[in-house]
Amino acid sequence: MIVRLSDQESAELFAECPLPDDGTPLTTAVEPVVDSSRYFVLRVVDKETSKHAFIGLGFRERTDASGFTTGLDEYRKYLLRKKEAEAMKAEHEAQENGEGERRDYSLKENITIPLKIGSMKRDTEAGATASSSSASPGSGADAAAKGVASLKLAPPPPPGQKVAPGVPVAAVAAVAVAAAGQGAAPAGTATGDAEDDWGDFATA
């Protein structure tokens, strides 16, 4: 990581402050001042001559200074992770070559690991819901069959009975049933004449 100082208008490089990556503290390159959080001291280095000098760096806004400090912290964390990764790699290579101490990852005696499986209850509830939903069509069909069986349909009109235009067949059938119960033919009806539009139901 390098802190570069360049001209704002021409973008010409003014100085560079390289940050160490060999374990040296970052404060040797960038050091905050004691009495302010917006000012720092940079150790700039010349690439050609390797000479260095210390210059001051200041931010007008505290938010900009905070962003600069956050960048330094992220770089510090990166160096720490890189160091840990290199140590783990060296240890793994040593174990592969039969060198170094091997780690024992087996469980010790009298050690139990409790397992809590929370999905079993959900699976049971899902199965119960599926069974109830699969049973609902059958129950609906049974109810529909019972409803059809409970319907009371009127019988058709007796043979030879003439139905007036516009009169429902069910109404005529109801009148016929009432007349049959009284032993007399309904008033205003004819039986079996040639002008019957319906024909003779007995001979059909």
C-alpha positions as CSV (number, residue, x, y, z in Angstrom):
1,M,0.0,0.0,0.0
2,I,1.3,3.4,-1.0
3,V,0.0,6.8,0.0
4,R,0.4,9.1,-3.1
5,L,0.2,12.8,-3.0
6,S,-0.5,14.4,-6.4
7,D,-1.5,17.8,-7.7
8,Q,-5.3,18.3,-7.7
9,E,-5.4,20.0,-11.1
10,S,-2.7,18.4,-13.2
11,A,-2.6,15.1,-11.3
12,E,1.2,15.3,-11.3
13,L,2.8,13.1,-8.6
14,F,4.3,15.1,-5.8
15,A,5.5,12.4,-3.3
16,E,4.9,8.8,-2.3
17,C,4.7,7.3,1.2
18,P,5.1,3.5,1.0
19,L,3.6,1.5,3.9
20,P,5.7,-1.3,5.4
21,D,4.5,-4.9,4.9
22,D,7.3,-6.8,6.8
23,G,5.9,-6.5,10.3
24,T,7.2,-3.0,11.0
25,P,4.5,-0.8,12.7
26,L,2.7,1.5,10.3
27,T,3.4,4.5,12.5
28,T,6.9,4.5,11.1
29,A,5.4,5.6,7.8
30,V,2.1,7.4,8.9
31,E,1.9,8.8,12.3
32,P,-1.1,10.8,13.6
33,V,-0.4,13.9,15.6
34,V,-1.2,14.0,19.3
35,D,-3.5,17.0,19.6
36,S,-5.7,16.4,16.5
37,S,-7.4,13.6,14.5
38,R,-7.2,15.5,11.2
39,Y,-3.4,15.8,10.8
40,F,-0.7,13.2,10.2
41,V,3.0,13.0,9.5
42,L,4.1,11.1,6.4
43,R,7.4,9.6,5.7
44,V,7.9,10.1,1.9
45,V,10.6,8.3,0.0
46,D,12.3,9.0,-3.2
47,K,12.3,6.0,-5.5
48,E,15.6,6.9,-7.3
49,T,17.7,7.9,-4.3
50,S,15.8,6.1,-1.5
51,K,16.1,9.2,0.5
52,H,13.2,10.0,2.8
53,A,11.7,13.1,4.4
54,F,8.8,13.9,6.8
55,I,6.0,16.1,5.7
56,G,2.7,17.1,7.3
57,L,-0.7,16.0,5.9
58,G,-3.9,17.7,7.0
59,F,-7.6,17.2,6.2
60,R,-10.2,20.0,6.3
61,E,-13.1,17.7,7.1
62,R,-13.1,15.2,9.9
63,T,-15.0,12.7,7.7
64,D,-12.1,12.7,5.2
65,A,-9.6,12.1,8.0
66,S,-11.8,9.3,9.3
67,G,-11.8,7.6,5.9
68,F,-8.0,7.9,5.7
69,T,-7.7,6.3,9.1
70,T,-10.1,3.5,8.2
71,G,-8.0,2.7,5.1
72,L,-4.9,2.4,7.3
73,D,-6.8,0.0,9.7
74,E,-8.0,-2.1,6.8
75,Y,-4.4,-2.5,5.6
76,R,-3.3,-3.4,9.1
77,K,-6.0,-6.1,9.3
78,Y,-4.9,-7.4,5.9
79,L,-1.3,-7.7,7.0
80,L,-2.5,-9.6,10.1
81,R,-4.6,-12.1,8.0
82,K,-1.7,-12.6,5.6
83,K,0.6,-13.4,8.5
84,E,-1.8,-15.9,9.9
85,A,-2.3,-17.5,6.5
86,E,1.4,-17.9,6.0
87,A,1.8,-19.5,9.4
88,M,-1.0,-22.0,8.7
89,K,0.5,-22.8,5.3
90,A,3.9,-23.5,6.8
91,E,2.4,-25.7,9.5
92,H,0.4,-27.7,7.0
93,E,3.5,-28.2,4.8
94,A,5.5,-29.4,7.9
95,Q,2.8,-31.9,8.8
96,E,2.7,-33.2,5.2
97,N,6.4,-33.8,5.3
98,G,6.2,-35.6,8.6
99,E,7.7,-32.7,10.6
100,G,6.4,-30.8,13.5
101,E,3.7,-31.7,16.0
102,R,0.5,-33.2,14.6
103,R,-2.8,-31.9,16.1
104,D,-5.2,-34.3,17.6
105,Y,-8.8,-33.4,16.6
106,S,-10.4,-36.5,18.1
107,L,-13.0,-36.2,20.9
108,K,-11.8,-36.8,24.4
109,E,-13.4,-39.3,26.7
110,N,-16.7,-38.4,28.4
111,I,-17.5,-35.7,26.0
112,T,-20.9,-35.6,24.4
113,I,-22.2,-33.3,21.7
114,P,-26.0,-32.6,21.9
115,L,-27.8,-32.3,18.6
116,K,-31.1,-30.4,18.4
117,I,-32.9,-31.1,15.2
118,G,-35.6,-28.6,14.7
119,S,-36.8,-29.7,11.3
120,M,-38.5,-32.9,12.6
121,K,-41.5,-31.0,14.0
122,R,-41.9,-29.0,10.8
123,D,-41.8,-32.2,8.8
124,T,-44.5,-33.8,11.0
125,E,-46.7,-30.7,10.6
126,A,-46.1,-30.7,6.9
127,G,-47.2,-34.4,6.7
128,A,-50.3,-33.7,8.7
129,T,-51.2,-30.8,6.5
130,A,-50.7,-32.9,3.4
131,S,-52.9,-35.8,4.7
132,S,-55.7,-33.4,5.7
133,S,-55.6,-31.7,2.3
134,S,-55.6,-35.1,0.5
135,A,-58.6,-36.1,2.5
136,S,-60.6,-33.0,1.8
137,P,-61.6,-33.8,-1.8
138,G,-63.1,-37.2,-0.7
139,S,-65.1,-35.5,2.1
140,G,-66.3,-32.9,-0.4
141,A,-67.4,-35.6,-2.8
142,D,-69.2,-37.5,-0.1
143,A,-71.0,-34.3,0.9
144,A,-71.9,-33.6,-2.7
145,A,-73.3,-37.1,-3.1
146,K,-75.4,-36.8,0.1
147,G,-76.7,-33.4,-1.2
148,V,-77.7,-34.9,-4.5
149,A,-79.4,-37.8,-2.7
150,S,-81.4,-35.4,-0.5
151,L,-82.8,-33.5,-3.5
152,K,-86.6,-34.2,-4.0
153,L,-87.4,-33.9,-7.7
154,A,-91.0,-33.7,-8.9
155,P,-92.2,-36.6,-11.1
156,P,-93.1,-36.0,-14.7
157,P,-96.6,-35.1,-15.7
158,P,-99.1,-38.0,-16.3
159,P,-99.6,-39.4,-19.8
160,G,-101.7,-37.3,-22.1
161,Q,-101.6,-34.1,-20.0
162,K,-101.2,-30.9,-22.0
163,V,-98.9,-28.3,-20.7
164,A,-99.7,-24.7,-21.4
165,P,-97.0,-22.6,-23.1
166,G,-94.8,-20.8,-20.6
167,V,-95.8,-23.0,-17.7
168,P,-92.8,-24.9,-16.2
169,V,-92.9,-28.6,-16.3
170,A,-92.2,-28.8,-12.6
171,A,-95.3,-26.7,-11.8
172,V,-97.5,-28.9,-13.9
173,A,-96.0,-32.0,-12.3
174,A,-96.8,-30.6,-8.9
175,V,-100.4,-29.9,-9.9
176,A,-100.7,-33.4,-11.2
177,V,-99.3,-34.9,-8.1
178,A,-101.8,-32.9,-6.0
179,A,-104.7,-34.0,-8.2
180,A,-103.7,-37.6,-8.1
181,G,-103.7,-37.4,-4.3
182,Q,-107.4,-36.1,-4.5
183,G,-108.4,-38.6,-7.1
184,A,-109.4,-36.0,-9.8
185,A,-107.7,-34.6,-12.8
186,P,-106.4,-31.0,-12.7
187,A,-108.7,-28.3,-13.9
188,G,-108.0,-26.8,-17.3
189,T,-106.1,-29.8,-18.6
190,A,-106.9,-32.2,-21.5
191,T,-105.9,-35.8,-21.7
192,G,-104.7,-37.6,-24.9
193,D,-106.3,-35.4,-27.6
194,A,-104.8,-35.1,-31.1
195,E,-103.7,-31.5,-30.5
196,D,-101.3,-32.5,-27.7
197,D,-97.9,-31.1,-28.4
198,W,-96.2,-33.4,-26.0
199,G,-97.7,-36.6,-27.3
200,D,-98.7,-39.7,-25.4
201,F,-96.1,-40.5,-22.8
202,A,-97.7,-43.9,-22.1
203,T,-97.4,-45.1,-25.7
204,A,-94.0,-43.4,-26.3
